[in-house]
Amino acid sequence: MSGGRMLASGGGTAAREAFVGRHEALRTLRDAFATADGGTPVTLLVEGPAGIGKTSLVARFIAETAPPCVLRASGEEDETSLAFGVLDQVLAAVPAAVPATAAGRGRGRAGGADVDPLVVGAELVDLIGEAQTAGVVVLLVEDLHWADRPSLRALAFALRRLRHDRVLTVLTTRDVESPQLTDGLRRLLTAPDAPWLRLTGLDADDVRALQTALGGEPLSGRAADRLRAHAEGNPLHLRALLAQVPAAALNDLGAPLPAPRSYAPLIAARLAQGGTDLAGLVGAAAVLGPHCPLPLAGALAGLADPLPALERAVQADLLAELPDHAIGFPHPLTHAAAYQQLGPAARAALHTRAAALVDDPAVRLRHLVRAASGPDPALSAELAAAGRRQAGAGSWTAAADQLSAAARLAARRAERERLTLEATECLVLAGELADQEAMVDTLRGFGENGWRSYVLGRIALTAGRHADAAALLDDAWRLVVADGAAPPADGQEPTVGAGGQELDRDLAARIAGQLAQLNASIINPLEAYRWARLALRLAPPERTLDDMLHFMPLNSLGRLGRAEEALVQVADLPGPAQASVVDLDRLLARAELRLTTDDLAGARADLVGLLAAARDRSATFRIYGTQMLALAEFRAGHWDDAVVHVDLALTLAVDTDQGNLANYGRMLATSMYAARGDWAATEGLMRAAAAEESVDAIRDAFGVVSIAHARGDGTTVAQTLIPLLGAGSYLDDPGVLIWMYEVLDGLSALGDLNRASELLVPFEQLATRRRRRQAMACAARARAAIEAARDNRAGAEAAYQAGLAHLDGLDMPFEEALLRLGYGALLRRSGRRRAAAEQLSAAHEILDRLGAAPYLERCARELAACGLRPHARGYADADLLTPQELAVARRAVRLSNREIARELFISVKTVEFHLRNVYAKLAVTSRAQLPDRLGAEP
């Protein structure tokens, strides 16, 4: 795409404002603005190399369109490690009319490095919703490739949740494949339907127009074309050439064209012409960063009054005035050239002086690092201590930066390697290990020790390489703990390190925690339980809150069939609002245990309160809790709420690059959408799952089985299940693996019914032994299907009746409907049409209420075979609403629009949009009328 650039360099106003071309790009931006003005949010990426005109294009668009609200920010090369630096700029751009509460943390900082990006992202959604009161909001973030990753995660989270908002988001970057961009944001920007402008250089006509706009003599067409080819159309290089080469020389096609001068000589010339004070102020500003307070730059330059020097620097286009007594550089290349012009000694001296002037400890350390000219053990130790404090607070990105800097300044190799390993662990925890293969190669060259094997094992486990992880973590344990027993007998813990040295309990706890995670991943709950217990006993107090350590032992007990035993341990917990972080972990475990033991009401009560109180907990904690809530709602027949929550959990997992939880979320979502017959959604989920690494064969098979069962394809169900059943169940409690029980009736499609019965027996026995009533009902349905296939109608009928008895009082409508559907079909084939109609009508009513379309169609065919015309229930008012509308409407009875938005992680405008639709569909005019129209929750 050809076009032009509004120039940010040059001496006069005309030069700075020269803009040519970009007609197609401007049209695309205007169209996007119109779409946003109509209530459909648009996120548009502008990509192109440095100097191509991204900033000028957006500036011209904003100048022409004059949006009522522009929230502007940009990434800075020197601030990629400053957590929420970009989001801070957005908050600072909030108009005064927007209530400070909308920004959550006001117009100061978005929060420290220890704040969860999802929390900040939710606040950004809230802020954008409020800012729309004046009209379309343009959210402009430039130079994404230099943005800090917490801001990028928060931004991706917010953009995914703008559904019916008047918002145009324009993001610029040199390369969308930049490793600094998070995977979640990259997927959002490169989606097939996402608008995307790739800017290329100027064409020859634009070059001629640019020369005229700059006040130069006209160029011939051939001269312009030659110049365009020489500079590859890059406006920045063209500008430099047009400034340095007379038009007559450019028009002389026989004379060679010089290479474009770099910015450095141009900046050096301007600095030399401006005097000592100007050069001192520009140099000080360059050391302080792309923008800084003017008084600080003046103090660093030793100027009592920096204003005269600033005035000359602005006239020379070396500096620009910014709001709130700040200054900055008109272009990143100007900043880079001014910084390099100082020379190594001057730079080091200025950084040392700047460290004494700044108040922020992290900024002070950054200046000292820039001033260092070689190993500095004292500074390395200070950086390491700061990095470890950040890691203890969960600020992984900031910790990694400081530990990496400490490693570079360490004098001894062993210390450099240890600090690099600690920094790598922080990057893994932050999900920001960009080049995993290169890092693994580097770490393999380190000296053999427990830290090396531990970090390599953690990387392997994160990547899903379980065999590698097991070998490395076992090796780490052997290198750290005397005897290297793996694991020690339950109840024992090591007290001596390898070689008789003092035990490094912190490292031993880290290794034990990862071994617990590994065993949970490879479905070995007994070993997971032992390692998790050991990790808790070994960990120092400040580490007991990491990795949900208090959740894991209870979770493992449930998977071992000891759910009742685990429930005793968590019987008397405070309510979520009063719970400590440890108690919240235990509450999450209790909710899952209640799910396992068929206590759906208890599980839902725990989870609703828990999620409301857990806004500041980790993303992993909230995603897993939301997934469990969706599962509890689905089993209890609250399918609309379940769909809303499973979608929410899945988007959270994708946004935070939690691949394992995303895979589990797709598994749950597939079963829910398949049960409703939403084949487009299920196929999309299956495609997404196929693109990811699966954790185990069960999850690989789950989508296939769910879809086949909903479609009544028993052959596919049986063929997919048999390899899994032949290997044995990987969990000891049927309440955990309930989905397998739910589709066991597909075994009846197996030609060898005796083999089908043999495969079913262990599940029947296990469900009965554990007294898991839902699993017992599912197993009874499977037994009935097999006996019916054998033509043992009496045995099949007894099994159906037993299944219904198991469900009595559990309020699990879908399972009840499946039992009655199978039972009714059996009775019909036996010629007992009246009894069949009774069972089928009851099933039809439940399936109709749930919206289980494929099962409802099957039931309708059975009723028709009985000579009856199935009647759909009279649709209640709530049936007119989509799941999203229903979720908003039910909450509107008790919550404000802002509270609904925060609970569902959507904007206030989206809540208003859904409520307008709700009011129109239900013919109501206020919240007070909603309870009567919606009725009781199903």
FIDOZA-894662 format. One line per 4 residues: number of its first residue (from 1); their letters; for each residue x negated, y negated, z of C-alpha. Coordinates in steps of 0.1 Angstrom, whole numbers. Layout:
NUM	A	X:Y:Z  ...
This chain:
1	MSGG	0:0:0  -16:-33:-10  -12:-65:8  -29:-92:29
5	RMLA	-40:-104:62  -35:-134:84  -71:-143:91  -83:-147:127
9	SGGG	-117:-161:119  -129:-191:101  -132:-228:109  -99:-245:100
13	TAAR	-62:-239:107  -55:-231:71  -82:-204:71  -68:-189:103
17	EAFV	-33:-188:89  -41:-176:54  -18:-146:46  -13:-129:13
21	GRHE	5:-98:0  20:-71:23  54:-75:7  64:-38:10
25	ALRT	51:-35:45  70:-66:56  101:-53:40  97:-20:59
29	LRDA	93:-40:91  124:-61:84  144:-30:76  133:-14:109
33	FATA	143:-46:127  178:-45:112  182:-9:122  172:-17:157
37	DGGT	196:-47:157  224:-22:149  217:-2:181  194:25:168
41	PVTL	159:22:182  130:25:158  94:34:166  71:24:137
45	LVEG	34:32:134  10:9:115  -22:27:107  -54:15:90
49	PAGI	-91:9:95  -106:-21:113  -102:-54:95  -74:-41:72
53	GKTS	-49:-66:85  -27:-47:110  -26:-75:135  -20:-102:108
57	LVAR	8:-82:93  26:-78:126  20:-115:135  35:-126:102
61	FIAE	65:-103:107  71:-117:142  67:-153:130  93:-147:102
65	TAPP	118:-128:123  114:-147:156  128:-119:178  144:-131:211
69	CVLR	121:-109:232  86:-97:223  68:-75:248  32:-75:237
73	ASGE	1:-55:247  -31:-42:232  -57:-16:240  -92:-28:248
77	EDET	-124:-8:242  -138:-17:276  -106:-8:294  -97:27:283
81	SLAF	-104:39:318  -82:12:335  -51:31:344  -19:14:331
85	GVLD	-39:-15:318  -17:-16:286  15:-13:306  4:-41:329
89	QVLA	3:-63:298  39:-53:289  51:-61:324  33:-95:323
93	AVPA	52:-102:290  87:-97:306  108:-128:302  116:-147:334
97	AVPA	153:-140:328  148:-103:334  152:-94:370  119:-85:387
101	TAAG	135:-53:400  139:-41:364  101:-39:362  101:-17:392
105	RGRG	69:-30:405  74:-66:394  54:-84:370  21:-75:386
109	RAGG	5:-41:380  24:-10:368  8:9:396  -25:24:406
113	ADVD	-43:53:389  -25:76:413  10:68:400  26:94:378
117	PLVV	29:81:342  65:95:341  75:73:370  60:42:352
121	GAEL	77:54:319  111:56:336  105:20:349  96:9:314
125	VDLI	129:24:301  147:4:328  128:-28:319  135:-25:282
129	GEAQ	172:-19:289  174:-52:308  154:-72:283  179:-64:255
133	TAGV	205:-88:270  191:-116:248  190:-94:216  166:-71:199
137	VVLL	134:-63:219  102:-59:199  77:-38:219  43:-43:202
141	VEDL	13:-23:213  -19:-28:192  -50:-7:191  -36:25:205
145	HWAD	-70:41:200  -83:19:229  -53:23:252  -56:40:285
149	RPSL	-41:75:286  -17:69:316  -2:40:296  1:62:265
153	RALA	19:90:285  43:65:301  49:49:267  57:83:250
157	FALR	80:92:279  99:59:275  102:60:237  117:94:237
161	RLRH	144:81:260  156:52:240  187:65:223  211:37:217
165	DRVL	190:7:223  182:-25:203  145:-19:204  119:-20:177
169	TVLT	85:-5:188  55:-13:166  23:5:174  -9:-1:156
173	TRDV	-40:22:155  -70:28:132  -63:66:131  -34:85:145
177	ESPQ	-57:115:149  -78:95:174  -86:118:204  -77:90:228
181	LTDG	-40:94:218  -20:119:238  -6:149:220  29:139:230
185	LRRL	27:104:215  10:117:184  39:142:178  64:114:183
189	LTAP	46:91:158  41:118:132  75:134:132  90:140:97
193	DAPW	115:112:102  92:87:119  85:55:98  48:51:91
197	LRLT	29:23:74  -6:32:62  -23:-1:52  -48:-1:25
201	GLDA	-69:-29:10  -59:-59:-10  -54:-57:-47  -70:-81:-72
205	DDVR	-41:-105:-73  -42:-107:-35  -79:-114:-36  -73:-144:-59
209	ALQT	-45:-156:-37  -67:-153:-6  -94:-174:-22  -68:-201:-31
213	ALGG	-54:-200:5  -88:-205:19  -93:-236:-3  -119:-221:-26
217	EPLS	-123:-225:-63  -101:-201:-84  -115:-166:-93  -111:-150:-126
221	GRAA	-91:-118:-128  -122:-97:-135  -141:-114:-107  -114:-107:-83
225	DRLR	-111:-71:-93  -149:-66:-90  -149:-82:-56  -120:-61:-45
229	AHAE	-138:-29:-55  -171:-41:-39  -154:-47:-5  -129:-18:-10
233	GNPL	-102:-44:-5  -110:-49:32  -98:-83:41  -124:-88:68
237	HLRA	-152:-81:44  -136:-101:17  -133:-130:40  -170:-128:48
241	LLAQ	-180:-126:11  -157:-155:1  -173:-176:29  -209:-168:20
245	VPAA	-209:-166:-19  -198:-196:-40  -170:-191:-64  -193:-198:-94
249	ALND	-215:-169:-83  -185:-146:-78  -172:-155:-113  -206:-147:-128
253	LGAP	-200:-110:-136  -236:-105:-145  -249:-114:-110  -250:-87:-84
257	LPAP	-227:-91:-54  -244:-90:-20  -233:-66:7  -209:-82:32
261	RSYA	-228:-96:61  -220:-81:94  -203:-102:120  -234:-104:141
265	PLIA	-253:-130:119  -221:-151:115  -215:-152:152  -252:-159:159
269	ARLA	-250:-189:136  -220:-203:153  -235:-197:187  -267:-215:177
273	QGGT	-248:-245:164  -226:-248:195  -252:-255:221  -264:-238:253
277	DLAG	-232:-242:273  -211:-228:246  -234:-198:241  -235:-193:279
281	LVGA	-197:-193:282  -192:-169:252  -219:-145:265  -204:-145:300
285	AAVL	-169:-138:285  -184:-110:264  -198:-93:295  -165:-97:314
289	GPHC	-145:-80:286  -121:-88:258  -103:-112:280  -110:-127:315
293	PLPL	-102:-156:338  -118:-188:326  -130:-198:361  -148:-164:364
297	AGAL	-165:-168:330  -175:-203:340  -190:-192:373  -209:-163:356
301	AGLA	-223:-188:330  -233:-212:357  -210:-240:344  -194:-263:369
305	DPLP	-169:-274:343  -164:-248:315  -137:-268:296  -159:-287:273
309	ALER	-178:-255:263  -144:-237:258  -131:-265:236  -161:-261:213
313	AVQA	-159:-223:213  -122:-225:203  -130:-249:175  -157:-225:163
317	DLLA	-132:-196:165  -154:-178:190  -129:-178:219  -92:-183:223
321	ELPD	-71:-197:251  -47:-173:268  -19:-178:293  -26:-182:330
325	HAIG	-60:-199:326  -75:-169:308  -97:-167:277  -103:-140:251
329	FPHP	-118:-132:217  -99:-138:185  -110:-104:171  -126:-73:186
333	LTHA	-156:-77:162  -162:-112:175  -164:-98:210  -187:-69:200
337	AAYQ	-210:-93:181  -212:-118:209  -220:-90:234  -247:-75:212
341	QLGP	-262:-110:205  -272:-113:242  -299:-86:241  -305:-59:266
345	AARA	-322:-79:293  -297:-107:293  -268:-83:293  -281:-64:323
349	ALHT	-287:-96:342  -252:-109:335  -236:-75:344  -256:-76:377
353	RAAA	-243:-111:385  -208:-102:375  -208:-73:399  -214:-98:427
357	LVDD	-186:-121:415  -156:-96:410  -133:-84:438  -122:-51:423
361	PAVR	-145:-22:435  -140:-2:403  -148:-32:381  -179:-39:403
365	LRHL	-191:-4:397  -184:-7:360  -207:-38:358  -234:-21:378
369	VRAA	-233:9:354  -237:-14:324  -266:-31:341  -285:1:348
373	SGPD	-314:9:326  -321:44:338  -315:69:366  -303:52:398
377	PALS	-297:77:426  -281:52:449  -256:39:424  -250:75:412
381	AELA	-241:85:448  -218:55:452  -200:63:419  -197:100:429
385	AAGR	-181:91:462  -157:67:445  -148:94:419  -142:120:446
389	RQAG	-119:96:464  -99:91:432  -98:128:427  -85:133:463
393	AGSW	-57:109:455  -48:127:423  -62:99:400  -78:124:377
397	TAAA	-87:101:347  -103:74:368  -121:101:388  -135:117:356
401	DQLS	-148:83:344  -166:76:376  -180:111:380  -192:111:344
405	AAAR	-210:77:350  -225:91:382  -238:121:362  -255:99:337
409	LAAR	-273:80:364  -283:110:385  -320:117:388  -320:154:392
413	RAER	-307:179:366  -288:200:392  -270:168:404  -262:158:368
417	ERLT	-247:192:361  -226:193:393  -211:159:387  -204:168:351
421	LEAT	-186:199:362  -165:179:387  -157:153:360  -147:182:336
425	ECLV	-123:196:362  -107:162:366  -102:160:328  -86:195:328
429	LAGE	-62:184:356  -54:152:337  -48:173:305  -74:151:287
433	LADQ	-101:175:278  -102:165:241  -129:187:226  -126:219:247
437	EAMV	-149:240:225  -177:214:226  -174:210:264  -175:248:269
441	DTLR	-207:250:249  -222:223:270  -212:239:303  -226:273:292
445	GFGE	-260:257:290  -259:247:327  -276:266:354  -256:296:368
449	NGWR	-236:287:399  -201:289:413  -190:255:401  -200:263:365
453	SYVL	-181:296:364  -151:281:382  -147:252:358  -152:274:328
457	GRIA	-126:298:342  -102:269:348  -106:258:312  -100:294:300
461	LTAG	-69:297:321  -55:264:309  -61:276:273  -43:309:280
465	RHAD	-74:331:276  -66:353:305  -94:379:301  -120:352:299
469	AAAL	-105:334:329  -105:366:350  -141:373:342  -153:338:349
473	LDDA	-133:333:381  -144:367:395  -179:356:387  -174:323:405
477	WRLV	-161:341:436  -191:364:436  -215:334:434  -198:315:462
481	VADG	-186:342:487  -207:368:505  -198:403:494  -177:388:466
485	AAPP	-146:409:476  -119:400:451  -96:395:468  -103:402:505
489	ADGQ	-77:422:524  -46:402:531  -50:383:564  -88:381:561
493	EPTV	-109:353:548  -146:349:540  -167:330:565  -202:333:549
497	GAGG	-213:321:515  -233:341:490  -269:348:500  -260:341:537
501	QELD	-256:304:531  -229:283:546  -196:289:528  -184:261:506
505	RDLA	-148:263:517  -135:237:493  -149:254:462  -138:288:475
509	ARIA	-103:274:479  -103:260:444  -114:294:430  -88:313:451
513	GQLA	-60:289:439  -70:295:402  -70:333:408  -35:329:422
517	QLNA	-24:310:391  -41:336:369  -24:366:386  10:348:384
521	SIIN	4:342:347  -5:379:340  24:390:361  7:404:391
525	PLEA	27:389:420  10:409:447  -25:396:439  -10:361:432
529	YRWA	4:362:468  -28:373:484  -49:347:466  -24:319:472
533	RLAL	-24:327:510  -62:328:510  -64:294:492  -42:278:518
537	RLAP	-63:292:546  -96:280:530  -85:246:517  -94:215:536
541	PERT	-63:195:547  -66:170:519  -65:198:493  -35:217:506
545	LDDM	-11:195:485  -27:204:452  -13:228:427  19:235:446
549	LHFM	0:258:470  28:259:495  52:270:468  32:298:454
553	PLNS	31:323:482  69:321:487  74:323:450  52:354:449
557	LGRL	72:370:477  104:366:457  88:383:427  77:411:449
561	GRAE	113:419:459  109:403:493  131:373:488  150:377:520
565	EALV	118:378:540  106:346:523  140:329:529  136:335:567
569	QVAD	104:314:565  122:284:549  155:287:567  150:255:588
573	LPGP	137:228:566  145:191:568  167:176:541  149:164:509
577	AQAS	151:128:519  132:135:552  109:162:538  71:159:537
581	VVDL	52:168:506  46:202:520  83:206:529  92:196:493
585	DRLL	71:225:480  88:248:504  122:235:495  115:241:458
589	ARAE	105:277:467  138:281:487  158:270:458  142:296:436
593	LRLT	147:323:462  183:314:465  186:317:427  170:352:430
597	TDDL	195:363:457  226:350:438  232:320:461  239:296:433
601	AGAR	257:270:454  227:269:479  202:267:450  221:239:433
605	ADLV	224:219:466  187:223:473  177:213:438  199:182:434
609	GLLA	187:167:466  151:178:459  149:162:425  164:129:438
613	AARD	137:128:465  108:139:442  103:110:419  67:105:430
617	RSAT	58:142:429  38:157:401  53:162:366  48:200:371
621	FRIY	69:199:402  98:180:387  98:199:354  100:232:372
625	GTQM	127:220:395  148:206:367  144:239:348  157:258:378
629	LALA	186:234:382  195:240:346  194:278:351  215:276:382
633	EFRA	241:254:364  242:277:335  248:308:356  275:289:376
637	GHWD	293:279:344  283:242:344  271:245:308  272:208:299
641	DAVV	251:198:328  228:228:322  221:216:286  214:181:297
645	HVDL	189:193:323  172:219:302  167:193:274  154:168:299
649	ALTL	129:193:314  117:203:279  110:168:268  92:161:301
653	AVDT	70:192:296  62:181:260  55:146:270  31:157:297
657	DQGN	14:184:276  25:212:299  24:240:274  33:268:297
661	LANY	64:250:312  74:238:277  73:274:265  95:285:295
665	GRML	118:255:288  123:266:252  131:301:265  158:288:287
669	ATSM	171:264:261  173:291:235  195:313:256  218:284:264
673	YAAR	222:271:228  225:307:215  254:313:239  271:282:225
677	GDWA	264:292:189  243:262:182  222:279:156  204:248:143
681	ATEG	192:241:178  181:276:185  162:278:152  144:246:160
685	LMRA	134:259:194  121:291:178  100:272:153  85:251:180
689	AAAE	78:282:201  61:299:172  37:270:169  26:274:205
693	ESVD	5:301:222  29:325:240  22:334:276  34:370:274
697	AIRD	54:394:253  86:388:273  87:351:263  79:359:227
701	AFGV	109:383:226  133:362:246  145:339:218  150:368:194
705	VSIA	170:388:220  191:358:230  202:350:195  207:386:185
709	HARG	229:393:216  250:362:209  255:373:173  264:408:184
713	DGTT	234:423:167  228:452:190  202:469:168  179:439:170
717	VAQT	184:436:207  175:473:212  145:472:189  132:441:206
721	LIPL	138:454:242  125:489:239  87:480:238  92:458:268
725	LGAG	111:484:288  87:511:279  59:491:295  80:486:326
729	SYLD	93:455:342  66:431:352  85:419:383  98:438:413
733	DPGV	130:418:418  158:419:392  171:385:405  139:370:389
737	LIWM	142:387:356  180:385:353  179:377:316  167:412:307
741	YEVL	197:427:326  220:404:308  212:420:274  207:456:284
745	DGLS	241:465:270  223:461:236  207:495:243  239:511:233
749	ALGD	229:504:197  200:528:201  206:559:181  193:581:209
753	LNRA	218:574:237  200:598:261  168:577:257  189:545:262
757	SELL	203:559:294  168:568:306  156:533:300  185:519:319
761	VPFE	182:540:350  152:521:366  171:489:362  202:503:378
765	QLAT	182:517:407  162:485:413  193:463:412  211:485:436
769	RRRR	181:488:459  176:451:461  214:444:463  212:418:435
773	RQAM	248:417:427  246:398:393  219:423:382  241:452:394
777	ACAA	270:438:373  248:434:343  235:470:347  270:482:350
781	RARA	280:465:318  250:482:300  260:516:315  296:511:303
785	AIEA	284:503:268  262:535:267  291:557:280  315:541:256
789	ARDN	291:549:227  290:585:240  329:585:239  329:589:277
793	RAGA	357:565:282  364:574:318  328:568:327  327:535:308
797	EAAY	359:523:324  346:531:359  314:512:351  333:481:339
801	QAGL	354:481:370  323:485:392  307:455:374  337:433:381
805	AHLD	336:443:417  300:434:420  308:399:408  337:393:431
809	GLDM	331:361:450  299:351:431  316:326:407  295:336:377
813	PFEE	320:331:349  300:340:318  290:374:332  326:380:342
817	ALLR	338:371:307  313:395:291  325:424:313  361:417:306
821	LGYG	354:414:268  337:448:268  363:463:290  391:450:269
825	ALLR	375:463:237  372:498:253  409:497:264  420:486:229
829	RSGR	401:515:212  418:538:237  452:526:226  460:508:258
833	RRAA	468:475:242  487:459:271  458:465:295  433:455:268
837	AEQL	452:422:262  451:414:299  413:417:301  407:401:267
841	SAAH	430:371:275  411:365:308  378:367:289  391:344:262
845	EILD	401:318:287  367:318:303  347:318:271  369:290:257
849	RLGA	363:269:288  325:274:286  323:268:249  307:302:242
853	APYL	316:301:205  301:334:192  315:354:221  348:336:218
857	ERCA	350:346:181  344:382:191  371:381:217  395:365:193
861	RELA	390:394:169  397:419:196  429:402:206  439:401:169
865	ACGL	433:438:167  457:441:196  483:424:175  480:392:195
869	RPHA	472:357:183  447:343:207  456:309:220  429:283:227
873	RGYA	436:267:260  450:232:259  419:211:257  413:190:288
877	DADL	403:154:284  367:163:293  365:186:262  366:155:240
881	LTPQ	332:145:254  297:156:243  275:171:271  256:138:273
885	ELAV	288:118:276  302:142:302  270:140:322  272:102:322
889	ARRA	310:102:329  308:125:359  280:104:374  298:71:367
893	VRLS	324:81:393  298:77:421  268:59:406  261:25:390
897	NREI	248:24:354  212:17:366  214:47:390  227:70:362
901	AREL	199:58:339  173:66:365  187:100:373  189:111:337
905	FISV	158:92:325  176:72:299  180:34:295  209:14:309
909	KTVE	219:6:273  222:43:265  244:47:296  266:18:284
913	FHLR	268:33:249  280:67:263  304:50:287  320:30:258
917	NVYA	325:63:239  339:79:271  364:51:277  375:52:240
921	KLAV	379:89:239  397:91:273  417:59:268  406:44:301
925	TSRA	394:10:310  375:15:342  355:40:364  384:43:388
929	QLPD	404:61:361  377:87:354  384:112:382  420:118:371
933	RLGA	410:123:334  379:144:340  395:167:366  374:188:389
937	EP	340:201:378  343:236:363
